């Protein structure tokens, strides 16, 4: 069975190779987008520029468990 996740198709199993690769790509994009936020947006989120630098410098495969699809 195929499901749509964030506009992309992924296999039912979140443990599949494709699912893992899509997850890593999403983590990398999210971190890139976070790094491009302006000061006002960071204030709204309660983040400092240092918080963002720390998060953006993490490897794409290093994501909190809560970020993983279920």
N, C-alpha and C positions, 0 to 999 in steps of 0.2 A: 504494500500500500504506500502511496506517496502523499505527503502532506505539504502544504505551503507554509513556509516560515520566513517572515520578513521578505516576502516577494520572491523567494527562491524555493525550489523543491528540494526536499531532503527525504531520505529513506526513513521509514518508521523508527528504526533503531537509532537512538542518539549515540550509540557506540560504534556506528559504522565509520569507515574511513572518510566517506564523503561528509557525513555529519560532523566529524571532528574538524575536517578542513574548512567547512563552512563556518563552524563556530570560531575557529582561529581567525578567519578573515573578518568576521564580525567584531571580534575583540580588537583587532588591529585598527579597523575603521573607527570604532567607538573611541579608542584612545587618540587617534589622529584628530577626530572631530573635537574631542575635549580640549586638546592642545590649541585648537584654533578659536576657542571661545574668547570673547572680549571680557574686560574687567567687570562690566555690569552683569553679564551672564554668570561669571564665577561668583560674584557676590550673592546673586539670587540662589545659587546652589550651595552657598556656604563654603566655598573652596578658595584656597589661596593659590597663587601662581606656583608656589613651591609644591603644594599638593598635586597640582597638575603635572609638573615636571617629574615628580616621583612616579606617578601613575603611568605617564607616557613613556618613561624609560624602561618600564617592565617589558619582558619578552611577551610576544603574542600568545604563547602557550601558557603563560603564568596568569591565570585568571581565577578569581574567587569561585568557589564551588557554587555559590548562589547564582552566578552568571550562566551556568550550564543549563541547556534546555532539558526539559524533562520528558 
